[in-house]
Amino acid sequence: MARSNRKIVPESRQVLQQWKYEIAAEFGLPVGYGATGAADTEFAGELGALGGGQNSGGGWGHLTSRENGSVGGEITKRLIAHAERNFIL
């Protein structure tokens, strides 16, 4: 069976992008802003948007699979917590 990463709620894309960078900052991961130019998070200075160096090109490729996975796992935890707070009767 083929997998699809299609978003069921396309409007959620911006929120998920913001969470990704906020969580990376909380974990102390040195990431820049990719091609999206999403420099509107409150952690802009911590994320390296203003700095140079090896991460000035943005992206996540220099991080390990474990580091990237920890960000994705935390996003999943937060989505589940949000659903439990708001949708379960």
C-alpha positions in Angstrom: 0.0 0.0 0.0 1.4 3.4 -1.0 2.0 6.0 1.7 0.9 9.6 1.2 2.1 12.6 3.2 -0.9 14.6 2.0 -2.2 17.0 4.7 -5.8 16.4 5.6 -6.1 20.0 6.7 -3.8 22.0 4.4 -4.1 25.1 6.7 -2.2 23.2 9.4 1.1 23.4 7.4 2.1 26.7 8.8 1.4 25.7 12.4 3.4 22.5 12.0 6.3 24.4 10.5 6.3 26.8 13.4 6.2 23.9 15.9 9.1 22.2 14.2 11.4 25.2 14.6 10.2 26.0 18.1 10.8 22.4 19.2 14.2 22.4 17.6 15.1 25.5 19.6 13.8 23.9 22.8 16.0 20.9 22.1 19.0 23.1 21.3 19.3 21.9 17.7 21.1 24.3 15.4 18.8 24.7 12.4 18.2 27.6 10.1 15.1 28.5 8.1 14.6 26.5 4.9 13.4 27.9 1.7 10.0 28.8 3.3 11.4 32.0 4.9 9.4 31.3 8.1 11.4 33.8 10.1 8.4 34.8 12.1 8.8 32.6 15.1 9.6 34.0 18.5 12.9 32.1 18.6 14.4 33.6 15.5 17.7 34.6 17.2 18.1 31.2 18.8 17.5 29.3 15.5 20.3 31.0 13.8 18.3 33.2 11.4 20.6 36.1 12.2 23.9 34.2 12.3 26.2 32.8 9.7 28.4 29.8 9.7 27.8 26.3 8.4 24.1 26.5 9.0 23.5 29.7 7.1 22.0 27.7 4.1 19.2 26.5 6.3 18.0 23.0 6.3 18.1 20.0 8.5 20.6 17.8 6.6 23.4 18.2 9.1 21.4 16.8 12.0 21.3 13.1 12.8 18.3 10.9 12.2 17.8 10.7 16.0 17.7 14.5 16.3 15.3 14.9 13.4 13.2 12.0 14.8 13.0 13.6 18.2 11.5 16.7 16.7 8.9 14.7 14.8 8.1 12.6 17.9 7.6 15.7 19.9 5.2 17.2 17.3 3.2 13.9 17.4 3.1 14.1 21.2 1.8 17.7 21.1 -0.8 16.8 18.4 -2.1 14.0 20.5 -2.2 16.1 23.7 -4.1 18.9 21.7 -6.6 16.3 20.4 -7.2 14.9 23.9 -7.8 18.3 25.4 -10.1 19.6 22.6 -11.9 16.7 21.0 -12.4 13.9 23.5 -15.8 14.1 25.3 
